[in-house]
């Protein structure tokens, strides 16, 4: 069963900018966004787990320290 929803002009513009082709529907765009948010590759899951472990172990570098070491003035 199809239904109609109301969206703001601002959201409509944002969705329009995401169109991959002229005739792509807003429903297709929304489904793509949902799919993107649900899919995380196995490699990404492993990297997240590894990163969480490194953070807990204190194996992190503060941006301020990196800038000093590389003599970057940002």
CHARMM internal coordinates of N, CA and C (Angstrom, degrees):
IC EDIT
DIST 1 N 1 CA 1.4398
DIST 1 CA 1 C 1.5318
ANGL 1 N 1 CA 1 C 109.06
DIST 1 C 2 N 1.2826
ANGL 1 CA 1 C 2 N 116.41
DIHE 1 N 1 CA 1 C 2 N 123.66
DIST 2 N 2 CA 1.4579
ANGL 1 C 2 N 2 CA 121.74
DIHE 1 CA 1 C 2 N 2 CA 178.45
DIST 2 CA 2 C 1.5163
ANGL 2 N 2 CA 2 C 109.62
DIHE 1 C 2 N 2 CA 2 C -83.48
DIST 2 C 3 N 1.3186
ANGL 2 CA 2 C 3 N 115.13
DIHE 2 N 2 CA 2 C 3 N 150.48
DIST 3 N 3 CA 1.4593
ANGL 2 C 3 N 3 CA 120.45
DIHE 2 CA 2 C 3 N 3 CA 177.62
DIST 3 CA 3 C 1.5159
ANGL 3 N 3 CA 3 C 108.78
DIHE 2 C 3 N 3 CA 3 C -139.43
DIST 3 C 4 N 1.2903
ANGL 3 CA 3 C 4 N 116.14
DIHE 3 N 3 CA 3 C 4 N 165.10
DIST 4 N 4 CA 1.4549
ANGL 3 C 4 N 4 CA 121.99
DIHE 3 CA 3 C 4 N 4 CA 178.07
DIST 4 CA 4 C 1.5162
ANGL 4 N 4 CA 4 C 108.46
DIHE 3 C 4 N 4 CA 4 C -110.31
DIST 4 C 5 N 1.3280
ANGL 4 CA 4 C 5 N 116.14
DIHE 4 N 4 CA 4 C 5 N 138.85
DIST 5 N 5 CA 1.4580
ANGL 4 C 5 N 5 CA 120.23
DIHE 4 CA 4 C 5 N 5 CA 175.84
DIST 5 CA 5 C 1.5183
ANGL 5 N 5 CA 5 C 108.88
DIHE 4 C 5 N 5 CA 5 C -123.26
DIST 5 C 6 N 1.3151
ANGL 5 CA 5 C 6 N 115.49
DIHE 5 N 5 CA 5 C 6 N 156.06
DIST 6 N 6 CA 1.4562
ANGL 5 C 6 N 6 CA 120.19
DIHE 5 CA 5 C 6 N 6 CA 176.84
DIST 6 CA 6 C 1.5189
ANGL 6 N 6 CA 6 C 108.58
DIHE 5 C 6 N 6 CA 6 C -102.72
DIST 6 C 7 N 1.3165
ANGL 6 CA 6 C 7 N 115.42
DIHE 6 N 6 CA 6 C 7 N 134.33
DIST 7 N 7 CA 1.4625
ANGL 6 C 7 N 7 CA 121.07
DIHE 6 CA 6 C 7 N 7 CA 175.84
DIST 7 CA 7 C 1.5278
ANGL 7 N 7 CA 7 C 108.08
DIHE 6 C 7 N 7 CA 7 C -132.74
DIST 7 C 8 N 1.3078
ANGL 7 CA 7 C 8 N 115.27
DIHE 7 N 7 CA 7 C 8 N 157.17
DIST 8 N 8 CA 1.4634
ANGL 7 C 8 N 8 CA 119.27
DIHE 7 CA 7 C 8 N 8 CA 179.30
DIST 8 CA 8 C 1.5269
ANGL 8 N 8 CA 8 C 109.96
DIHE 7 C 8 N 8 CA 8 C -73.81
DIST 8 C 9 N 1.3086
ANGL 8 CA 8 C 9 N 115.68
DIHE 8 N 8 CA 8 C 9 N 161.91
DIST 9 N 9 CA 1.4628
ANGL 8 C 9 N 9 CA 120.56
DIHE 8 CA 8 C 9 N 9 CA 176.67
DIST 9 CA 9 C 1.5238
ANGL 9 N 9 CA 9 C 110.52
DIHE 8 C 9 N 9 CA 9 C -62.13
DIST 9 C 10 N 1.3242
ANGL 9 CA 9 C 10 N 115.53
DIHE 9 N 9 CA 9 C 10 N -36.44
DIST 10 N 10 CA 1.4593
ANGL 9 C 10 N 10 CA 120.47
DIHE 9 CA 9 C 10 N 10 CA 179.91
DIST 10 CA 10 C 1.5305
ANGL 10 N 10 CA 10 C 110.43
DIHE 9 C 10 N 10 CA 10 C -62.01
DIST 10 C 11 N 1.3356
ANGL 10 CA 10 C 11 N 117.07
DIHE 10 N 10 CA 10 C 11 N -44.18
DIST 11 N 11 CA 1.4673
ANGL 10 C 11 N 11 CA 120.51
DIHE 10 CA 10 C 11 N 11 CA 178.47
DIST 11 CA 11 C 1.5185
ANGL 11 N 11 CA 11 C 110.25
DIHE 10 C 11 N 11 CA 11 C -66.81
DIST 11 C 12 N 1.3130
ANGL 11 CA 11 C 12 N 117.01
DIHE 11 N 11 CA 11 C 12 N -40.01
DIST 12 N 12 CA 1.4655
ANGL 11 C 12 N 12 CA 120.37
DIHE 11 CA 11 C 12 N 12 CA 178.53
DIST 12 CA 12 C 1.5339
ANGL 12 N 12 CA 12 C 110.38
DIHE 11 C 12 N 12 CA 12 C -60.05
DIST 12 C 13 N 1.3194
ANGL 12 CA 12 C 13 N 116.88
DIHE 12 N 12 CA 12 C 13 N -41.91
DIST 13 N 13 CA 1.4647
ANGL 12 C 13 N 13 CA 120.51
DIHE 12 CA 12 C 13 N 13 CA 178.16
DIST 13 CA 13 C 1.5252
ANGL 13 N 13 CA 13 C 111.13
DIHE 12 C 13 N 13 CA 13 C -63.78
DIST 13 C 14 N 1.3471
ANGL 13 CA 13 C 14 N 116.02
DIHE 13 N 13 CA 13 C 14 N -42.13
DIST 14 N 14 CA 1.4595
ANGL 13 C 14 N 14 CA 120.35
DIHE 13 CA 13 C 14 N 14 CA 179.68
DIST 14 CA 14 C 1.5222
ANGL 14 N 14 CA 14 C 110.89
DIHE 13 C 14 N 14 CA 14 C -64.22
DIST 14 C 15 N 1.3286
ANGL 14 CA 14 C 15 N 116.98
DIHE 14 N 14 CA 14 C 15 N -41.73
DIST 15 N 15 CA 1.4607
ANGL 14 C 15 N 15 CA 120.45
DIHE 14 CA 14 C 15 N 15 CA 177.99
DIST 15 CA 15 C 1.5294
ANGL 15 N 15 CA 15 C 110.96
DIHE 14 C 15 N 15 CA 15 C -66.27
DIST 15 C 16 N 1.3176
ANGL 15 CA 15 C 16 N 116.91
DIHE 15 N 15 CA 15 C 16 N -39.74
DIST 16 N 16 CA 1.4655
ANGL 15 C 16 N 16 CA 120.98
DIHE 15 CA 15 C 16 N 16 CA 179.50
DIST 16 CA 16 C 1.5247
ANGL 16 N 16 CA 16 C 111.60
DIHE 15 C 16 N 16 CA 16 C -60.78
DIST 16 C 17 N 1.3197
ANGL 16 CA 16 C 17 N 116.40
DIHE 16 N 16 CA 16 C 17 N -36.61
DIST 17 N 17 CA 1.4610
ANGL 16 C 17 N 17 CA 120.47
DIHE 16 CA 16 C 17 N 17 CA 179.69
DIST 17 CA 17 C 1.5296
ANGL 17 N 17 CA 17 C 112.28
DIHE 16 C 17 N 17 CA 17 C -67.74
DIST 17 C 18 N 1.3266
ANGL 17 CA 17 C 18 N 116.65
DIHE 17 N 17 CA 17 C 18 N -20.24
DIST 18 N 18 CA 1.4612
ANGL 17 C 18 N 18 CA 121.33
DIHE 17 CA 17 C 18 N 18 CA -179.38
DIST 18 CA 18 C 1.5246
ANGL 18 N 18 CA 18 C 113.21
DIHE 17 C 18 N 18 CA 18 C -88.59
DIST 18 C 19 N 1.3000
ANGL 18 CA 18 C 19 N 117.19
DIHE 18 N 18 CA 18 C 19 N -3.83
DIST 19 N 19 CA 1.4593
ANGL 18 C 19 N 19 CA 120.09
DIHE 18 CA 18 C 19 N 19 CA -178.99
DIST 19 CA 19 C 1.5171
ANGL 19 N 19 CA 19 C 110.35
DIHE 18 C 19 N 19 CA 19 C -62.59
DIST 19 C 20 N 1.3388
ANGL 19 CA 19 C 20 N 114.50
DIHE 19 N 19 CA 19 C 20 N 132.98
DIST 20 N 20 CA 1.4536
ANGL 19 C 20 N 20 CA 120.01
DIHE 19 CA 19 C 20 N 20 CA 177.58
DIST 20 CA 20 C 1.5190
ANGL 20 N 20 CA 20 C 111.20
DIHE 19 C 20 N 20 CA 20 C -87.96
DIST 20 C 21 N 1.3224
ANGL 20 CA 20 C 21 N 116.33
DIHE 20 N 20 CA 20 C 21 N -23.47
DIST 21 N 21 CA 1.4549
ANGL 20 C 21 N 21 CA 122.03
DIHE 20 CA 20 C 21 N 21 CA 176.46
DIST 21 CA 21 C 1.5248
ANGL 21 N 21 CA 21 C 108.80
DIHE 20 C 21 N 21 CA 21 C -149.40
DIST 21 C 22 N 1.2991
ANGL 21 CA 21 C 22 N 116.73
DIHE 21 N 21 CA 21 C 22 N 159.13
DIST 22 N 22 CA 1.4674
ANGL 21 C 22 N 22 CA 123.17
DIHE 21 CA 21 C 22 N 22 CA -170.77
DIST 22 CA 22 C 1.5254
ANGL 22 N 22 CA 22 C 113.74
DIHE 21 C 22 N 22 CA 22 C -54.79
DIST 22 C 23 N 1.3192
ANGL 22 CA 22 C 23 N 118.21
DIHE 22 N 22 CA 22 C 23 N -44.23
DIST 23 N 23 CA 1.4653
ANGL 22 C 23 N 23 CA 122.27
DIHE 22 CA 22 C 23 N 23 CA -174.12
DIST 23 CA 23 C 1.5251
ANGL 23 N 23 CA 23 C 113.53
DIHE 22 C 23 N 23 CA 23 C -88.20
DIST 23 C 24 N 1.3330
ANGL 23 CA 23 C 24 N 118.64
DIHE 23 N 23 CA 23 C 24 N 4.97
DIST 24 N 24 CA 1.4627
ANGL 23 C 24 N 24 CA 121.00
DIHE 23 CA 23 C 24 N 24 CA -179.91
DIST 24 CA 24 C 1.5337
ANGL 24 N 24 CA 24 C 109.41
DIHE 23 C 24 N 24 CA 24 C -63.69
DIST 24 C 25 N 1.3256
ANGL 24 CA 24 C 25 N 116.14
DIHE 24 N 24 CA 24 C 25 N 134.05
DIST 25 N 25 CA 1.4647
ANGL 24 C 25 N 25 CA 120.43
DIHE 24 CA 24 C 25 N 25 CA -177.95
DIST 25 CA 25 C 1.5284
ANGL 25 N 25 CA 25 C 110.26
DIHE 24 C 25 N 25 CA 25 C -86.26
DIST 25 C 26 N 1.3185
ANGL 25 CA 25 C 26 N 114.39
DIHE 25 N 25 CA 25 C 26 N 161.40
DIST 26 N 26 CA 1.4676
ANGL 25 C 26 N 26 CA 118.84
DIHE 25 CA 25 C 26 N 26 CA 176.67
DIST 26 CA 26 C 1.5305
ANGL 26 N 26 CA 26 C 110.20
DIHE 25 C 26 N 26 CA 26 C -64.56
DIST 26 C 27 N 1.3167
ANGL 26 CA 26 C 27 N 116.56
DIHE 26 N 26 CA 26 C 27 N -33.32
DIST 27 N 27 CA 1.4645
ANGL 26 C 27 N 27 CA 119.24
DIHE 26 CA 26 C 27 N 27 CA 177.60
DIST 27 CA 27 C 1.5330
ANGL 27 N 27 CA 27 C 110.48
DIHE 26 C 27 N 27 CA 27 C -61.01
DIST 27 C 28 N 1.3228
ANGL 27 CA 27 C 28 N 117.02
DIHE 27 N 27 CA 27 C 28 N -43.95
DIST 28 N 28 CA 1.4674
ANGL 27 C 28 N 28 CA 120.18
DIHE 27 CA 27 C 28 N 28 CA 178.26
DIST 28 CA 28 C 1.5287
ANGL 28 N 28 CA 28 C 111.31
DIHE 27 C 28 N 28 CA 28 C -61.55
DIST 28 C 29 N 1.3211
ANGL 28 CA 28 C 29 N 115.57
DIHE 28 N 28 CA 28 C 29 N -41.03
DIST 29 N 29 CA 1.4642
ANGL 28 C 29 N 29 CA 119.92
DIHE 28 CA 28 C 29 N 29 CA 179.11
DIST 29 CA 29 C 1.5245
ANGL 29 N 29 CA 29 C 110.31
DIHE 28 C 29 N 29 CA 29 C -63.44
DIST 29 C 30 N 1.3158
ANGL 29 CA 29 C 30 N 116.92
DIHE 29 N 29 CA 29 C 30 N -45.13
DIST 30 N 30 CA 1.4670
ANGL 29 C 30 N 30 CA 121.05
DIHE 29 CA 29 C 30 N 30 CA -179.78
DIST 30 CA 30 C 1.5204
ANGL 30 N 30 CA 30 C 110.63
DIHE 29 C 30 N 30 CA 30 C -63.69
DIST 30 C 31 N 1.3313
ANGL 30 CA 30 C 31 N 117.46
DIHE 30 N 30 CA 30 C 31 N -43.17
DIST 31 N 31 CA 1.4725
ANGL 30 C 31 N 31 CA 119.69
DIHE 30 CA 30 C 31 N 31 CA 177.81
DIST 31 CA 31 C 1.5275
ANGL 31 N 31 CA 31 C 110.94
DIHE 30 C 31 N 31 CA 31 C -61.13
DIST 31 C 32 N 1.3255
ANGL 31 CA 31 C 32 N 117.13
DIHE 31 N 31 CA 31 C 32 N -40.42
DIST 32 N 32 CA 1.4677
ANGL 31 C 32 N 32 CA 120.45
DIHE 31 CA 31 C 32 N 32 CA 177.54
DIST 32 CA 32 C 1.5228
ANGL 32 N 32 CA 32 C 111.10
DIHE 31 C 32 N 32 CA 32 C -61.47
DIST 32 C 33 N 1.3267
ANGL 32 CA 32 C 33 N 117.01
DIHE 32 N 32 CA 32 C 33 N -41.23
DIST 33 N 33 CA 1.4599
ANGL 32 C 33 N 33 CA 120.83
DIHE 32 CA 32 C 33 N 33 CA 178.54
DIST 33 CA 33 C 1.5275
ANGL 33 N 33 CA 33 C 111.09
DIHE 32 C 33 N 33 CA 33 C -64.43
DIST 33 C 34 N 1.3186
ANGL 33 CA 33 C 34 N 116.39
DIHE 33 N 33 CA 33 C 34 N -41.99
DIST 34 N 34 CA 1.4650
ANGL 33 C 34 N 34 CA 120.29
DIHE 33 CA 33 C 34 N 34 CA 178.67
DIST 34 CA 34 C 1.5242
ANGL 34 N 34 CA 34 C 109.70
DIHE 33 C 34 N 34 CA 34 C -64.23
DIST 34 C 35 N 1.3047
ANGL 34 CA 34 C 35 N 116.37
DIHE 34 N 34 CA 34 C 35 N -45.70
DIST 35 N 35 CA 1.4657
ANGL 34 C 35 N 35 CA 120.87
DIHE 34 CA 34 C 35 N 35 CA -179.87
DIST 35 CA 35 C 1.5319
ANGL 35 N 35 CA 35 C 111.03
DIHE 34 C 35 N 35 CA 35 C -60.32
DIST 35 C 36 N 1.3238
ANGL 35 CA 35 C 36 N 116.39
DIHE 35 N 35 CA 35 C 36 N -43.93
DIST 36 N 36 CA 1.4645
ANGL 35 C 36 N 36 CA 120.71
DIHE 35 CA 35 C 36 N 36 CA 179.43
DIST 36 CA 36 C 1.5230
ANGL 36 N 36 CA 36 C 111.53
DIHE 35 C 36 N 36 CA 36 C -60.17
DIST 36 C 37 N 1.3142
ANGL 36 CA 36 C 37 N 116.73
DIHE 36 N 36 CA 36 C 37 N -37.13
DIST 37 N 37 CA 1.4559
ANGL 36 C 37 N 37 CA 119.38
DIHE 36 CA 36 C 37 N 37 CA -177.03
DIST 37 CA 37 C 1.5302
ANGL 37 N 37 CA 37 C 111.64
DIHE 36 C 37 N 37 CA 37 C -77.02
DIST 37 C 38 N 1.3164
ANGL 37 CA 37 C 38 N 118.35
DIHE 37 N 37 CA 37 C 38 N -19.65
DIST 38 N 38 CA 1.4500
ANGL 37 C 38 N 38 CA 121.49
DIHE 37 CA 37 C 38 N 38 CA -177.88
DIST 38 CA 38 C 1.5229
ANGL 38 N 38 CA 38 C 113.32
DIHE 37 C 38 N 38 CA 38 C -92.49
DIST 38 C 39 N 1.3169
ANGL 38 CA 38 C 39 N 116.50
DIHE 38 N 38 CA 38 C 39 N -24.92
DIST 39 N 39 CA 1.4557
ANGL 38 C 39 N 39 CA 120.02
DIHE 38 CA 38 C 39 N 39 CA -174.44
DIST 39 CA 39 C 1.5203
ANGL 39 N 39 CA 39 C 111.76
DIHE 38 C 39 N 39 CA 39 C -94.03
DIST 39 C 40 N 1.3104
ANGL 39 CA 39 C 40 N 114.58
DIHE 39 N 39 CA 39 C 40 N 119.68
DIST 40 N 40 CA 1.4612
ANGL 39 C 40 N 40 CA 120.22
DIHE 39 CA 39 C 40 N 40 CA 171.16
DIST 40 CA 40 C 1.5201
ANGL 40 N 40 CA 40 C 105.42
DIHE 39 C 40 N 40 CA 40 C -128.44
DIST 40 C 41 N 1.3026
ANGL 40 CA 40 C 41 N 116.18
DIHE 40 N 40 CA 40 C 41 N 125.53
DIST 41 N 41 CA 1.4542
ANGL 40 C 41 N 41 CA 119.59
DIHE 40 CA 40 C 41 N 41 CA -177.75
DIST 41 CA 41 C 1.5198
ANGL 41 N 41 CA 41 C 111.30
DIHE 40 C 41 N 41 CA 41 C -65.67
DIST 41 C 42 N 1.3141
ANGL 41 CA 41 C 42 N 115.39
DIHE 41 N 41 CA 41 C 42 N 160.02
DIST 42 N 42 CA 1.4667
ANGL 41 C 42 N 42 CA 120.76
DIHE 41 CA 41 C 42 N 42 CA 177.55
DIST 42 CA 42 C 1.5214
ANGL 42 N 42 CA 42 C 110.61
DIHE 41 C 42 N 42 CA 42 C -60.43
DIST 42 C 43 N 1.3360
ANGL 42 CA 42 C 43 N 116.16
DIHE 42 N 42 CA 42 C 43 N -37.83
DIST 43 N 43 CA 1.4650
ANGL 42 C 43 N 43 CA 119.98
DIHE 42 CA 42 C 43 N 43 CA 178.30
DIST 43 CA 43 C 1.5249
ANGL 43 N 43 CA 43 C 110.44
DIHE 42 C 43 N 43 CA 43 C -62.69
DIST 43 C 44 N 1.3293
ANGL 43 CA 43 C 44 N 117.01
DIHE 43 N 43 CA 43 C 44 N -42.77
DIST 44 N 44 CA 1.4593
ANGL 43 C 44 N 44 CA 120.48
DIHE 43 CA 43 C 44 N 44 CA 179.19
DIST 44 CA 44 C 1.5256
ANGL 44 N 44 CA 44 C 110.97
DIHE 43 C 44 N 44 CA 44 C -64.12
DIST 44 C 45 N 1.3359
ANGL 44 CA 44 C 45 N 116.45
DIHE 44 N 44 CA 44 C 45 N -40.28
DIST 45 N 45 CA 1.4594
ANGL 44 C 45 N 45 CA 120.21
DIHE 44 CA 44 C 45 N 45 CA 177.92
DIST 45 CA 45 C 1.5322
ANGL 45 N 45 CA 45 C 110.45
DIHE 44 C 45 N 45 CA 45 C -61.18
DIST 45 C 46 N 1.3429
ANGL 45 CA 45 C 46 N 117.11
DIHE 45 N 45 CA 45 C 46 N -42.98
DIST 46 N 46 CA 1.4677
ANGL 45 C 46 N 46 CA 120.67
DIHE 45 CA 45 C 46 N 46 CA 178.50
DIST 46 CA 46 C 1.5236
ANGL 46 N 46 CA 46 C 110.62
DIHE 45 C 46 N 46 CA 46 C -64.02
DIST 46 C 47 N 1.3378
ANGL 46 CA 46 C 47 N 116.68
DIHE 46 N 46 CA 46 C 47 N -41.88
DIST 47 N 47 CA 1.4641
ANGL 46 C 47 N 47 CA 120.13
DIHE 46 CA 46 C 47 N 47 CA 179.75
DIST 47 CA 47 C 1.5241
ANGL 47 N 47 CA 47 C 111.84
DIHE 46 C 47 N 47 CA 47 C -65.24
DIST 47 C 48 N 1.3133
ANGL 47 CA 47 C 48 N 117.18
DIHE 47 N 47 CA 47 C 48 N -37.69
DIST 48 N 48 CA 1.4630
ANGL 47 C 48 N 48 CA 120.75
DIHE 47 CA 47 C 48 N 48 CA 177.88
DIST 48 CA 48 C 1.5177
ANGL 48 N 48 CA 48 C 110.00
DIHE 47 C 48 N 48 CA 48 C -64.70
DIST 48 C 49 N 1.3263
ANGL 48 CA 48 C 49 N 116.59
DIHE 48 N 48 CA 48 C 49 N -46.08
DIST 49 N 49 CA 1.4607
ANGL 48 C 49 N 49 CA 121.16
DIHE 48 CA 48 C 49 N 49 CA 179.29
DIST 49 CA 49 C 1.5244
ANGL 49 N 49 CA 49 C 110.65
DIHE 48 C 49 N 49 CA 49 C -60.94
DIST 49 C 50 N 1.3278
ANGL 49 CA 49 C 50 N 116.20
DIHE 49 N 49 CA 49 C 50 N -43.58
DIST 50 N 50 CA 1.4702
ANGL 49 C 50 N 50 CA 121.05
DIHE 49 CA 49 C 50 N 50 CA 179.17
DIST 50 CA 50 C 1.5303
ANGL 50 N 50 CA 50 C 110.00
DIHE 49 C 50 N 50 CA 50 C -62.46
DIST 50 C 51 N 1.3201
ANGL 50 CA 50 C 51 N 116.34
DIHE 50 N 50 CA 50 C 51 N -44.57
DIST 51 N 51 CA 1.4656
ANGL 50 C 51 N 51 CA 120.54
DIHE 50 CA 50 C 51 N 51 CA -179.12
DIST 51 CA 51 C 1.5187
ANGL 51 N 51 CA 51 C 111.76
DIHE 50 C 51 N 51 CA 51 C -64.45
DIST 51 C 52 N 1.3242
ANGL 51 CA 51 C 52 N 116.72
DIHE 51 N 51 CA 51 C 52 N -40.81
DIST 52 N 52 CA 1.4597
ANGL 51 C 52 N 52 CA 119.98
DIHE 51 CA 51 C 52 N 52 CA 177.98
DIST 52 CA 52 C 1.5287
ANGL 52 N 52 CA 52 C 110.74
DIHE 51 C 52 N 52 CA 52 C -61.77
DIST 52 C 53 N 1.3245
ANGL 52 CA 52 C 53 N 116.41
DIHE 52 N 52 CA 52 C 53 N -41.20
DIST 53 N 53 CA 1.4635
ANGL 52 C 53 N 53 CA 121.14
DIHE 52 CA 52 C 53 N 53 CA 178.46
DIST 53 CA 53 C 1.5325
ANGL 53 N 53 CA 53 C 110.58
DIHE 52 C 53 N 53 CA 53 C -63.12
DIST 53 C 54 N 1.3339
ANGL 53 CA 53 C 54 N 117.14
DIHE 53 N 53 CA 53 C 54 N -45.01
DIST 54 N 54 CA 1.4635
ANGL 53 C 54 N 54 CA 121.64
DIHE 53 CA 53 C 54 N 54 CA 179.85
DIST 54 CA 54 C 1.5299
ANGL 54 N 54 CA 54 C 111.30
DIHE 53 C 54 N 54 CA 54 C -62.64
DIST 54 C 55 N 1.3083
ANGL 54 CA 54 C 55 N 116.76
DIHE 54 N 54 CA 54 C 55 N -38.23
DIST 55 N 55 CA 1.4688
ANGL 54 C 55 N 55 CA 120.35
DIHE 54 CA 54 C 55 N 55 CA 178.19
DIST 55 CA 55 C 1.5214
ANGL 55 N 55 CA 55 C 110.17
DIHE 54 C 55 N 55 CA 55 C -64.28
DIST 55 C 56 N 1.3344
ANGL 55 CA 55 C 56 N 116.10
DIHE 55 N 55 CA 55 C 56 N -46.01
DIST 56 N 56 CA 1.4659
ANGL 55 C 56 N 56 CA 120.42
DIHE 55 CA 55 C 56 N 56 CA 179.38
DIST 56 CA 56 C 1.5275
ANGL 56 N 56 CA 56 C 111.26
DIHE 55 C 56 N 56 CA 56 C -61.21
DIST 56 C 57 N 1.3387
ANGL 56 CA 56 C 57 N 116.00
DIHE 56 N 56 CA 56 C 57 N -33.25
DIST 57 N 57 CA 1.4679
ANGL 56 C 57 N 57 CA 120.87
DIHE 56 CA 56 C 57 N 57 CA -179.22
DIST 57 CA 57 C 1.5253
ANGL 57 N 57 CA 57 C 111.77
DIHE 56 C 57 N 57 CA 57 C -83.83
DIST 57 C 58 N 1.3044
ANGL 57 CA 57 C 58 N 117.21
DIHE 57 N 57 CA 57 C 58 N -1.13
DIST 58 N 58 CA 1.4597
ANGL 57 C 58 N 58 CA 120.61
DIHE 57 CA 57 C 58 N 58 CA 178.85
DIST 58 CA 58 C 1.5178
ANGL 58 N 58 CA 58 C 113.90
DIHE 57 C 58 N 58 CA 58 C 78.06
DIST 58 C 59 N 1.2987
ANGL 58 CA 58 C 59 N 117.27
DIHE 58 N 58 CA 58 C 59 N 16.16
DIST 59 N 59 CA 1.4661
ANGL 58 C 59 N 59 CA 121.66
DIHE 58 CA 58 C 59 N 59 CA -179.71
DIST 59 CA 59 C 1.5261
ANGL 59 N 59 CA 59 C 110.14
DIHE 58 C 59 N 59 CA 59 C -87.19
DIST 59 C 60 N 1.3230
ANGL 59 CA 59 C 60 N 114.73
DIHE 59 N 59 CA 59 C 60 N 63.44
DIST 60 N 60 CA 1.4562
ANGL 59 C 60 N 60 CA 120.49
DIHE 59 CA 59 C 60 N 60 CA -179.67
DIST 60 CA 60 C 1.5202
ANGL 60 N 60 CA 60 C 109.26
DIHE 59 C 60 N 60 CA 60 C -128.82
DIST 60 C 61 N 1.3100
ANGL 60 CA 60 C 61 N 115.79
DIHE 60 N 60 CA 60 C 61 N 160.63
DIST 61 N 61 CA 1.4605
ANGL 60 C 61 N 61 CA 121.70
DIHE 60 CA 60 C 61 N 61 CA 178.03
DIST 61 CA 61 C 1.5200
ANGL 61 N 61 CA 61 C 107.94
DIHE 60 C 61 N 61 CA 61 C -124.13
DIST 61 C 62 N 1.2948
ANGL 61 CA 61 C 62 N 116.37
DIHE 61 N 61 CA 61 C 62 N 126.24
DIST 62 N 62 CA 1.4595
ANGL 61 C 62 N 62 CA 120.46
DIHE 61 CA 61 C 62 N 62 CA 178.10
DIST 62 CA 62 C 1.5182
ANGL 62 N 62 CA 62 C 109.48
DIHE 61 C 62 N 62 CA 62 C -75.19
DIST 62 C 63 N 1.3262
ANGL 62 CA 62 C 63 N 115.44
DIHE 62 N 62 CA 62 C 63 N 141.19
DIST 63 N 63 CA 1.4583
ANGL 62 C 63 N 63 CA 121.83
DIHE 62 CA 62 C 63 N 63 CA -179.57
DIST 63 CA 63 C 1.5341
ANGL 63 N 63 CA 63 C 111.00
DIHE 62 C 63 N 63 CA 63 C -56.91
DIST 63 C 64 N 1.3045
ANGL 63 CA 63 C 64 N 116.95
DIHE 63 N 63 CA 63 C 64 N -40.12
DIST 64 N 64 CA 1.4652
ANGL 63 C 64 N 64 CA 120.43
DIHE 63 CA 63 C 64 N 64 CA 179.43
DIST 64 CA 64 C 1.5307
ANGL 64 N 64 CA 64 C 111.18
DIHE 63 C 64 N 64 CA 64 C -60.58
DIST 64 C 65 N 1.3338
ANGL 64 CA 64 C 65 N 116.75
DIHE 64 N 64 CA 64 C 65 N -41.34
DIST 65 N 65 CA 1.4671
ANGL 64 C 65 N 65 CA 120.51
DIHE 64 CA 64 C 65 N 65 CA 179.28
DIST 65 CA 65 C 1.5262
ANGL 65 N 65 CA 65 C 111.60
DIHE 64 C 65 N 65 CA 65 C -67.10
DIST 65 C 66 N 1.3164
ANGL 65 CA 65 C 66 N 116.65
DIHE 65 N 65 CA 65 C 66 N -39.32
DIST 66 N 66 CA 1.4659
ANGL 65 C 66 N 66 CA 120.73
DIHE 65 CA 65 C 66 N 66 CA 179.76
DIST 66 CA 66 C 1.5318
ANGL 66 N 66 CA 66 C 109.59
DIHE 65 C 66 N 66 CA 66 C -65.32
DIST 66 C 67 N 1.3422
ANGL 66 CA 66 C 67 N 116.61
DIHE 66 N 66 CA 66 C 67 N -43.43
DIST 67 N 67 CA 1.4681
ANGL 66 C 67 N 67 CA 119.58
DIHE 66 CA 66 C 67 N 67 CA 178.86
DIST 67 CA 67 C 1.5297
ANGL 67 N 67 CA 67 C 111.10
DIHE 66 C 67 N 67 CA 67 C -59.71
DIST 67 C 68 N 1.3332
ANGL 67 CA 67 C 68 N 116.71
DIHE 67 N 67 CA 67 C 68 N -42.41
DIST 68 N 68 CA 1.4552
ANGL 67 C 68 N 68 CA 120.28
DIHE 67 CA 67 C 68 N 68 CA 179.48
DIST 68 CA 68 C 1.5199
ANGL 68 N 68 CA 68 C 110.80
DIHE 67 C 68 N 68 CA 68 C -63.88
DIST 68 C 69 N 1.3378
ANGL 68 CA 68 C 69 N 115.97
DIHE 68 N 68 CA 68 C 69 N -45.67
DIST 69 N 69 CA 1.4665
ANGL 68 C 69 N 69 CA 120.33
DIHE 68 CA 68 C 69 N 69 CA -178.16
DIST 69 CA 69 C 1.5218
ANGL 69 N 69 CA 69 C 111.59
DIHE 68 C 69 N 69 CA 69 C -62.86
DIST 69 C 70 N 1.3198
ANGL 69 CA 69 C 70 N 116.91
DIHE 69 N 69 CA 69 C 70 N -38.57
DIST 70 N 70 CA 1.4650
ANGL 69 C 70 N 70 CA 120.81
DIHE 69 CA 69 C 70 N 70 CA -178.47
DIST 70 CA 70 C 1.5265
ANGL 70 N 70 CA 70 C 112.82
DIHE 69 C 70 N 70 CA 70 C -93.39
DIST 70 C 71 N 1.3317
ANGL 70 CA 70 C 71 N 115.78
DIHE 70 N 70 CA 70 C 71 N 1.37
DIST 71 N 71 CA 1.4685
ANGL 70 C 71 N 71 CA 122.41
DIHE 70 CA 70 C 71 N 71 CA 179.63
DIST 71 CA 71 C 1.5342
ANGL 71 N 71 CA 71 C 111.06
DIHE 70 C 71 N 71 CA 71 C 56.22
DIST 71 C 72 N 1.3193
ANGL 71 CA 71 C 72 N 113.72
DIHE 71 N 71 CA 71 C 72 N 50.74
DIST 72 N 72 CA 1.4684
ANGL 71 C 72 N 72 CA 120.44
DIHE 71 CA 71 C 72 N 72 CA 179.27
DIST 72 CA 72 C 1.5219
ANGL 72 N 72 CA 72 C 108.45
DIHE 71 C 72 N 72 CA 72 C -103.54
DIST 72 C 73 N 1.3144
ANGL 72 CA 72 C 73 N 116.52
DIHE 72 N 72 CA 72 C 73 N 129.95
DIST 73 N 73 CA 1.4714
ANGL 72 C 73 N 73 CA 121.63
DIHE 72 CA 72 C 73 N 73 CA 176.83
DIST 73 CA 73 C 1.5160
ANGL 73 N 73 CA 73 C 108.40
DIHE 72 C 73 N 73 CA 73 C -108.56
DIST 73 C 74 N 1.2921
ANGL 73 CA 73 C 74 N 116.01
DIHE 73 N 73 CA 73 C 74 N 96.79
DIST 74 N 74 CA 1.4759
ANGL 73 C 74 N 74 CA 120.10
DIHE 73 CA 73 C 74 N 74 CA -179.81
DIST 74 CA 74 C 1.5059
ANGL 74 N 74 CA 74 C 108.99
DIHE 73 C 74 N 74 CA 74 C -116.17
END
COOR INIT
IC SEED 1 N 1 CA 1 C
IC BUILD
